[in-house]
Amino acid sequence: MLTLDEAGLNLADVAAEARRRLEPAHWDFFAGGAGGERTVRANEAAYTRRWVVPRVLRGTGERDLRICLLGEPVSMPVLVAPTAFHRLAHPDGEVATARAAAEAGTVMVVSMAATRGVEEIAAAGGRLWFQLYPQPDLEFTAAVVRRAEAAGCRALVVTVDSPVFGRRERDLRHGFVDLPPGLACENMRDTDGRVRTIEMDAGLGWERIAWLRGITSLPILLKGVLHPADARLAVAHGVDGLLVSNHGGRQLDGALATLDALPGIVAAVGGRLPVLVDGGVRRGTDVLVALALGATAVLVGRPVLWGLAVGGAAGVRHVLDLLRADLDRALALAGAARPADLGPDLVAGPDLVAGCGPVATVVGA
Protein backbone atom coordinates (compact mmCIF):
# COMPACT_ATOMS: atom_id res chain seq x y z
CA MET A 1 0.00 0.00 0.00
CA LEU A 2 1.37 3.41 -0.99
CA THR A 3 1.46 6.16 1.61
CA LEU A 4 -0.12 9.51 0.77
CA ASP A 5 3.33 11.07 0.43
CA GLU A 6 4.36 8.37 -2.03
CA ALA A 7 1.12 8.26 -3.96
CA GLY A 8 0.70 12.00 -4.37
CA LEU A 9 -2.40 14.05 -5.07
CA ASN A 10 -1.47 14.58 -8.72
CA LEU A 11 1.05 13.49 -11.31
CA ALA A 12 3.50 16.26 -10.38
CA ASP A 13 3.64 14.79 -6.86
CA VAL A 14 4.30 11.34 -8.29
CA ALA A 15 7.05 12.74 -10.51
CA ALA A 16 8.74 14.44 -7.55
CA GLU A 17 8.77 11.21 -5.55
CA ALA A 18 10.04 9.25 -8.55
CA ARG A 19 12.88 11.70 -9.06
CA ARG A 20 13.86 11.30 -5.42
CA ARG A 21 14.04 7.51 -5.80
CA LEU A 22 15.66 7.10 -9.21
CA GLU A 23 19.35 7.33 -10.00
CA PRO A 24 20.01 10.70 -11.67
CA ALA A 25 21.05 9.11 -14.97
CA HIS A 26 17.90 7.01 -15.05
CA TRP A 27 15.65 9.94 -14.14
CA ASP A 28 17.22 11.99 -16.93
CA PHE A 29 16.82 9.13 -19.40
CA PHE A 30 13.09 9.03 -18.69
CA ALA A 31 12.58 12.79 -18.37
CA GLY A 32 14.88 14.06 -21.06
CA GLY A 33 14.50 14.77 -24.74
CA ALA A 34 16.51 15.71 -27.78
CA GLY A 35 18.59 18.84 -28.16
CA GLY A 36 17.47 21.76 -26.02
CA GLU A 37 14.20 19.94 -25.18
CA ARG A 38 11.98 22.63 -26.71
CA THR A 39 9.51 19.99 -27.87
CA VAL A 40 9.42 18.27 -24.47
CA ARG A 41 8.34 21.56 -22.94
CA ALA A 42 6.01 22.45 -25.81
CA ASN A 43 3.98 19.24 -25.45
CA GLU A 44 2.87 20.22 -21.95
CA ALA A 45 2.66 23.95 -22.69
CA ALA A 46 0.22 23.34 -25.55
CA TYR A 47 -2.41 22.25 -23.04
CA THR A 48 -1.96 25.42 -20.99
CA ARG A 49 -2.96 27.49 -24.02
CA ARG A 50 -6.36 25.79 -24.30
CA TRP A 51 -9.35 26.57 -22.13
CA VAL A 52 -12.46 24.51 -21.53
CA VAL A 53 -15.74 26.30 -22.26
CA PRO A 54 -18.21 24.24 -20.21
CA ARG A 55 -21.87 23.72 -20.93
CA VAL A 56 -24.42 23.82 -18.10
CA LEU A 57 -27.78 22.25 -17.26
CA ARG A 58 -26.95 19.19 -19.32
CA GLY A 59 -28.10 16.57 -16.80
CA THR A 60 -24.98 14.45 -17.19
CA GLY A 61 -25.69 12.19 -14.20
CA GLU A 62 -23.21 9.33 -13.85
CA ARG A 63 -20.46 9.49 -16.46
CA ASP A 64 -19.37 6.61 -18.69
CA LEU A 65 -15.71 6.80 -19.70
CA ARG A 66 -15.71 3.70 -21.89
CA ILE A 67 -14.74 3.88 -25.55
CA CYS A 68 -14.57 1.43 -28.46
CA LEU A 69 -11.13 1.18 -30.04
CA LEU A 70 -10.32 -1.08 -32.99
CA GLY A 71 -13.64 -2.82 -32.37
CA GLU A 72 -12.97 -3.58 -28.70
CA PRO A 73 -14.19 -1.89 -25.50
CA VAL A 74 -11.65 0.00 -23.38
CA SER A 75 -12.50 1.25 -19.89
CA MET A 76 -11.34 4.82 -20.52
CA PRO A 77 -9.69 6.87 -23.29
CA VAL A 78 -6.29 6.73 -21.56
CA LEU A 79 -3.79 4.11 -22.76
CA VAL A 80 -0.24 3.25 -21.68
CA ALA A 81 2.27 4.51 -24.24
CA PRO A 82 5.27 2.44 -25.32
CA THR A 83 8.34 3.41 -23.29
CA ALA A 84 11.68 1.68 -22.95
CA PHE A 85 13.58 0.12 -20.07
CA HIS A 86 10.96 -0.21 -17.32
CA ARG A 87 13.32 -2.25 -15.16
CA LEU A 88 15.37 0.91 -14.62
CA ALA A 89 12.34 2.13 -12.67
CA HIS A 90 11.37 -1.07 -10.84
CA PRO A 91 12.66 -4.68 -10.75
CA ASP A 92 9.34 -6.04 -12.06
CA GLY A 93 9.55 -3.72 -15.03
CA GLU A 94 6.99 -4.06 -17.80
CA VAL A 95 5.29 -6.98 -16.05
CA ALA A 96 4.18 -4.62 -13.27
CA THR A 97 3.04 -2.04 -15.81
CA ALA A 98 0.99 -4.64 -17.67
CA ARG A 99 -0.61 -5.84 -14.46
CA ALA A 100 -1.69 -2.29 -13.58
CA ALA A 101 -3.03 -1.62 -17.07
CA ALA A 102 -5.02 -4.86 -16.94
CA GLU A 103 -6.51 -3.91 -13.57
CA ALA A 104 -7.46 -0.51 -15.00
CA GLY A 105 -9.08 -2.12 -18.03
CA THR A 106 -6.97 -0.27 -20.55
CA VAL A 107 -4.43 -1.05 -23.27
CA MET A 108 -0.68 -1.21 -22.74
CA VAL A 109 1.54 -0.71 -25.78
CA VAL A 110 4.61 -2.88 -25.25
CA SER A 111 7.85 -1.27 -26.38
CA MET A 112 10.20 -3.14 -28.68
CA ALA A 113 12.86 -1.91 -26.21
CA ALA A 114 11.16 -3.53 -23.21
CA THR A 115 13.36 -5.09 -20.53
CA ARG A 116 10.93 -8.01 -20.22
CA GLY A 117 10.01 -10.25 -23.13
CA VAL A 118 6.59 -9.80 -24.70
CA GLU A 119 5.61 -13.32 -23.65
CA GLU A 120 6.39 -12.59 -19.99
CA ILE A 121 4.51 -9.30 -20.18
CA ALA A 122 1.50 -10.99 -21.75
CA ALA A 123 1.41 -13.52 -18.91
CA ALA A 124 0.51 -10.64 -16.57
CA GLY A 125 -2.83 -10.39 -18.35
CA GLY A 126 -4.63 -7.53 -20.00
CA ARG A 127 -4.81 -6.18 -23.52
CA LEU A 128 -1.52 -5.51 -25.27
CA TRP A 129 -0.46 -3.83 -28.48
CA PHE A 130 3.14 -4.07 -29.68
CA GLN A 131 5.33 -1.14 -30.74
CA LEU A 132 7.67 -1.94 -33.61
CA TYR A 133 10.73 -0.24 -35.04
CA PRO A 134 10.93 -1.89 -38.48
CA GLN A 135 14.45 -3.28 -38.75
CA PRO A 136 16.52 -3.35 -41.95
CA ASP A 137 16.70 -7.14 -41.48
CA LEU A 138 13.25 -8.10 -42.73
CA GLU A 139 13.55 -11.71 -41.57
CA PHE A 140 14.24 -10.59 -38.00
CA THR A 141 11.45 -8.01 -38.16
CA ALA A 142 9.02 -10.73 -39.25
CA ALA A 143 10.20 -12.94 -36.38
CA VAL A 144 9.50 -10.14 -33.87
CA VAL A 145 6.02 -9.66 -35.33
CA ARG A 146 5.35 -13.39 -35.01
CA ARG A 147 6.44 -13.26 -31.35
CA ALA A 148 4.02 -10.41 -30.70
CA GLU A 149 1.20 -12.29 -32.43
CA ALA A 150 1.92 -15.50 -30.52
CA ALA A 151 1.93 -13.60 -27.22
CA GLY A 152 -1.57 -12.32 -27.95
CA CYS A 153 -0.86 -8.69 -28.90
CA ARG A 154 -3.86 -7.25 -30.72
CA ALA A 155 -2.28 -4.50 -32.81
CA LEU A 156 1.04 -3.29 -34.16
CA VAL A 157 2.07 0.29 -33.43
CA VAL A 158 4.75 1.07 -36.01
CA THR A 159 7.08 3.94 -35.10
CA VAL A 160 7.75 6.02 -38.22
CA ASP A 161 9.39 9.16 -36.82
CA SER A 162 12.83 7.69 -36.19
CA PRO A 163 14.97 7.35 -39.33
CA VAL A 164 17.94 8.09 -37.03
CA PHE A 165 18.35 8.44 -33.25
CA GLY A 166 17.73 11.85 -31.72
CA ARG A 167 20.67 13.45 -29.91
CA ARG A 168 19.79 13.31 -26.21
CA GLU A 169 22.18 15.54 -24.36
CA ARG A 170 21.22 14.50 -20.85
CA ASP A 171 22.22 10.91 -21.67
CA LEU A 172 25.50 12.09 -23.20
CA ARG A 173 26.36 14.06 -20.08
CA HIS A 174 25.80 10.99 -17.91
CA GLY A 175 27.56 8.67 -20.35
CA PHE A 176 24.35 6.63 -20.39
CA VAL A 177 24.80 4.62 -23.58
CA ASP A 178 23.74 1.13 -22.54
CA LEU A 179 21.69 -0.77 -19.99
CA PRO A 180 23.31 -1.89 -16.72
CA PRO A 181 24.54 -5.49 -16.52
CA GLY A 182 21.70 -7.99 -16.23
CA LEU A 183 19.23 -5.92 -18.25
CA ALA A 184 18.58 -6.19 -21.98
CA CYS A 185 16.05 -5.38 -24.67
CA GLU A 186 14.40 -8.77 -24.40
CA ASN A 187 12.29 -8.41 -27.55
CA MET A 188 15.50 -8.06 -29.54
CA ARG A 189 16.76 -11.56 -28.71
CA ASP A 190 17.59 -13.65 -31.76
CA THR A 191 16.85 -17.37 -31.98
CA ASP A 192 20.35 -18.07 -30.67
CA GLY A 193 19.75 -15.92 -27.58
CA ARG A 194 21.89 -13.02 -28.76
CA VAL A 195 20.40 -9.57 -28.10
CA ARG A 196 20.48 -7.43 -31.19
CA THR A 197 20.85 -3.65 -31.18
CA ILE A 198 17.80 -1.74 -32.37
CA GLU A 199 18.66 -0.19 -35.72
CA MET A 200 16.95 2.90 -37.06
CA ASP A 201 16.30 2.69 -40.80
CA ALA A 202 16.76 5.96 -42.71
CA GLY A 203 15.47 4.21 -45.84
CA LEU A 204 12.09 3.38 -44.32
CA GLY A 205 9.23 4.13 -46.73
CA TRP A 206 5.60 3.33 -47.42
CA GLU A 207 6.57 0.07 -49.12
CA ARG A 208 7.59 -1.27 -45.70
CA ILE A 209 4.08 -0.62 -44.37
CA ALA A 210 2.71 -2.60 -47.32
CA TRP A 211 5.20 -5.39 -46.51
CA LEU A 212 4.05 -5.47 -42.89
CA ARG A 213 0.44 -5.69 -44.05
CA GLY A 214 1.46 -8.72 -46.07
CA ILE A 215 2.94 -10.63 -43.11
CA THR A 216 0.36 -9.94 -40.40
CA SER A 217 -3.38 -9.73 -39.96
CA LEU A 218 -3.01 -7.47 -36.90
CA PRO A 219 -4.32 -3.90 -37.14
CA ILE A 220 -1.49 -1.49 -37.97
CA LEU A 221 -1.26 1.97 -36.42
CA LEU A 222 1.42 4.49 -37.35
CA LYS A 223 3.12 6.32 -34.48
CA GLY A 224 4.82 9.62 -35.16
CA VAL A 225 2.54 11.35 -37.67
CA LEU A 226 2.44 15.16 -37.38
CA HIS A 227 1.81 16.37 -40.94
CA PRO A 228 -1.69 16.25 -42.48
CA ALA A 229 -0.26 15.10 -45.82
CA ASP A 230 1.16 12.01 -44.14
CA ALA A 231 -2.20 11.37 -42.50
CA ARG A 232 -3.89 11.38 -45.91
CA LEU A 233 -1.24 9.02 -47.26
CA ALA A 234 -1.81 6.71 -44.29
CA VAL A 235 -5.51 6.53 -45.11
CA ALA A 236 -4.67 5.79 -48.75
CA HIS A 237 -2.32 2.99 -47.67
CA GLY A 238 -5.01 1.35 -45.56
CA VAL A 239 -3.57 1.70 -42.08
CA ASP A 240 -5.93 1.14 -39.17
CA GLY A 241 -5.09 4.10 -36.95
CA LEU A 242 -2.73 7.01 -36.33
CA LEU A 243 -0.87 8.12 -33.23
CA VAL A 244 -0.06 11.82 -33.33
CA SER A 245 3.32 11.78 -31.63
CA ASN A 246 6.69 13.53 -31.65
CA HIS A 247 8.30 10.73 -29.62
CA GLY A 248 7.85 12.73 -26.43
CA GLY A 249 10.31 15.30 -27.78
CA ARG A 250 13.05 12.67 -27.89
CA GLN A 251 13.76 12.72 -31.64
CA LEU A 252 13.45 16.03 -33.55
CA ASP A 253 13.80 18.94 -31.16
CA GLY A 254 11.62 21.78 -32.38
CA ALA A 255 8.97 19.43 -33.75
CA LEU A 256 5.41 20.67 -33.42
CA ALA A 257 3.66 19.95 -30.13
CA THR A 258 1.28 17.05 -30.57
CA LEU A 259 -1.83 18.88 -29.38
CA ASP A 260 -1.08 21.63 -31.92
CA ALA A 261 -0.76 19.02 -34.68
CA LEU A 262 -3.92 17.12 -33.68
CA PRO A 263 -6.63 19.25 -35.36
CA GLY A 264 -4.89 19.12 -38.75
CA ILE A 265 -4.53 15.33 -38.56
CA VAL A 266 -8.16 14.90 -37.50
CA ALA A 267 -9.30 17.07 -40.42
CA ALA A 268 -7.13 15.16 -42.90
CA VAL A 269 -8.41 11.78 -41.71
CA GLY A 270 -12.04 12.86 -41.78
CA GLY A 271 -13.25 10.19 -39.39
CA ARG A 272 -12.02 7.30 -41.54
CA LEU A 273 -9.79 5.85 -38.80
CA PRO A 274 -9.06 6.48 -35.10
CA VAL A 275 -6.62 9.24 -34.23
CA LEU A 276 -4.76 8.94 -30.93
CA VAL A 277 -2.35 11.43 -29.39
CA ASP A 278 0.46 11.32 -26.83
CA GLY A 279 2.81 13.83 -25.25
CA GLY A 280 2.25 16.22 -22.37
CA VAL A 281 -0.95 14.77 -20.85
CA ARG A 282 -0.81 15.42 -17.10
CA ARG A 283 -4.41 16.11 -16.04
CA GLY A 284 -7.91 14.89 -16.78
CA THR A 285 -8.62 18.26 -18.34
CA ASP A 286 -5.78 17.58 -20.79
CA VAL A 287 -7.50 14.36 -21.79
CA LEU A 288 -10.80 16.22 -22.18
CA VAL A 289 -9.22 18.87 -24.43
CA ALA A 290 -7.55 16.25 -26.65
CA LEU A 291 -10.80 14.33 -27.01
CA ALA A 292 -12.73 17.53 -27.74
CA LEU A 293 -10.26 18.34 -30.53
CA GLY A 294 -10.87 14.98 -32.16
CA ALA A 295 -8.66 12.39 -30.50
CA THR A 296 -10.17 8.97 -29.88
CA ALA A 297 -7.86 8.44 -26.90
CA VAL A 298 -4.61 9.67 -25.37
CA LEU A 299 -1.51 7.74 -24.35
CA VAL A 300 0.67 8.52 -21.34
CA GLY A 301 4.31 7.49 -21.02
CA ARG A 302 6.46 9.35 -18.50
CA PRO A 303 3.74 9.45 -15.78
CA VAL A 304 3.49 5.65 -15.97
CA LEU A 305 7.23 5.37 -15.42
CA TRP A 306 6.99 7.74 -12.45
CA GLY A 307 4.30 5.58 -10.89
CA LEU A 308 6.35 2.46 -11.57
CA ALA A 309 9.38 3.96 -9.83
CA VAL A 310 7.31 4.93 -6.80
CA GLY A 311 5.33 1.75 -6.26
CA GLY A 312 5.59 -0.86 -8.98
CA ALA A 313 2.21 -2.04 -10.23
CA ALA A 314 0.42 -0.17 -7.43
CA GLY A 315 2.16 3.06 -8.46
CA VAL A 316 1.16 2.67 -12.10
CA ARG A 317 -2.40 1.88 -11.08
CA HIS A 318 -2.41 5.03 -8.93
CA VAL A 319 -1.38 7.14 -11.94
CA LEU A 320 -4.12 5.62 -14.09
CA ASP A 321 -6.69 6.03 -11.33
CA LEU A 322 -5.73 9.69 -10.89
CA LEU A 323 -6.29 10.33 -14.59
CA ARG A 324 -9.55 8.39 -14.60
CA ALA A 325 -10.99 10.29 -11.62
CA ASP A 326 -9.75 13.63 -12.96
CA LEU A 327 -11.31 12.97 -16.39
CA ASP A 328 -14.60 11.89 -14.82
CA ARG A 329 -14.74 15.10 -12.80
CA ALA A 330 -13.77 17.21 -15.81
CA LEU A 331 -16.52 15.65 -17.91
CA ALA A 332 -19.11 16.42 -15.26
CA LEU A 333 -17.96 20.01 -14.88
CA ALA A 334 -17.86 20.53 -18.66
CA GLY A 335 -21.40 19.22 -19.06
CA ALA A 336 -20.59 15.91 -20.77
CA ALA A 337 -21.59 12.38 -19.79
CA ARG A 338 -19.22 10.47 -22.07
CA PRO A 339 -16.25 11.08 -24.37
CA ALA A 340 -18.52 11.05 -27.43
CA ASP A 341 -20.27 14.17 -26.08
CA LEU A 342 -17.12 16.27 -26.47
CA GLY A 343 -16.47 18.55 -29.44
CA PRO A 344 -14.34 21.54 -30.43
CA ASP A 345 -17.06 23.93 -29.27
CA LEU A 346 -15.95 23.14 -25.69
CA VAL A 347 -12.39 24.41 -26.23
CA ALA A 348 -11.01 27.92 -26.67
CA GLY A 349 -7.43 28.98 -27.26
CA PRO A 350 -5.08 30.94 -29.51
CA ASP A 351 -6.26 29.10 -32.64
CA LEU A 352 -9.83 28.49 -31.47
CA VAL A 353 -12.86 30.64 -30.72
CA ALA A 354 -15.20 29.46 -27.99
CA GLY A 355 -18.13 27.65 -29.55
CA CYS A 356 -16.79 28.04 -33.09
CA GLY A 357 -13.87 25.65 -33.43
CA PRO A 358 -10.69 26.44 -35.41
CA VAL A 359 -10.28 29.98 -36.76
CA ALA A 360 -7.70 28.94 -39.34
CA THR A 361 -6.83 25.78 -41.21
CA VAL A 362 -3.56 24.12 -40.20
CA VAL A 363 -0.94 24.59 -42.91
CA GLY A 364 -0.98 21.62 -45.27
CA ALA A 365 -4.37 20.39 -44.11
Steps between C-alpha positions, in 0.01 A plus 500: 500500500637841401509775760342835416845656466603230254176489307458874459190705430593553135752391241745777593514353852566155357775640278669670796503177700627304200784745449598460864518121462662459159869523421566837333604341170185290492275793591657705221460214253127490571449876532730627231462571132701594196708813462388792714173318584278769347253236384491328840392829653267589213297179536389598850479873426256439214237391751545817705400707197160330472201578717189294560172679427253294705134448428245510783164343584583194294385238752812288461429274799748214535775516239609212277866519399500190281597518134517255209844475342581274205168326562567424867378669820754689712415625849616857437665705223840486673750238380855414608751626244800293392807597703834327534690344788238467775736296716705816554197622695403180683629139509168364369521732203244466223330208675389736778386758246295240314340380821392855588366567151301176513351595837405840357338339197711685248754422228875484553722550196807283553824661387735313270766623747330338800720344768257208531408276209158545343402148605578573866312829481199331343491247784410788734166525322320786335482635148829567325606668179860476380719793394734420213806670357520335156852361473707493180518121547155404375530139616569612857221758484257228391618279787430780751152548354433127532609513866258785565218312327572179691501690830150628427571863405200644318658775291832621365603858573768578242733787591567708188664814640844353563714466186797574730541535878438841653794660681412486870739723685404396851600141418828618347586697812444193717676268256179296496545299181394151604295310755662388827623140520216250529253707298435473127247581231335161527289536185821535301626150583583291195426128478850430631440715809714790382351845566508714191537878501195691381586655165329809366435479126546827309371325187162417652214575259137420431597174330602366842149565633363302205749221581385492862139478384602197298648309796242569771126521544537726806369857476783741417523846655768752407670683787670830432272673249490881529437621144150488346643385166642191668164436664331501159765264365443269797130482418584426136735220608231336711644535848264444791584796722736791562686611810581870490838496670837675498661220703455700819746757365774237489571505125469831309535791739282784378235265363144624533325428829262210456189683619575775246532239224184310600229713332674487161536121519137457606386717208717309252372162619137608493379233739623211285723355774573563870744776587686470830741749654781489756735751658444739788180355652514565875140569606150378426429837344784432255328178400170686461658765275667238278175308464307820427747581221439164337721241666349158562731447798825623653810307602718578801864397532715686752228510772475120481874472555476737797231284656705188432803650674293597803302182554526239228162382375321687780674823397400461136144421602499815715603711199226348285243541776596866544444564130174306499356690798624834366344434157171392657486821702597711199225344290241577765615859538510552122146369460581169329400147598737309272797561270273497194325812635815710461565728203713799401228739616611421858856627446638851456858606441735696275382316187143439617197715575266382773207319344634539146792261466818579302541854365758396242587184313827334601762547229496203264161377616 
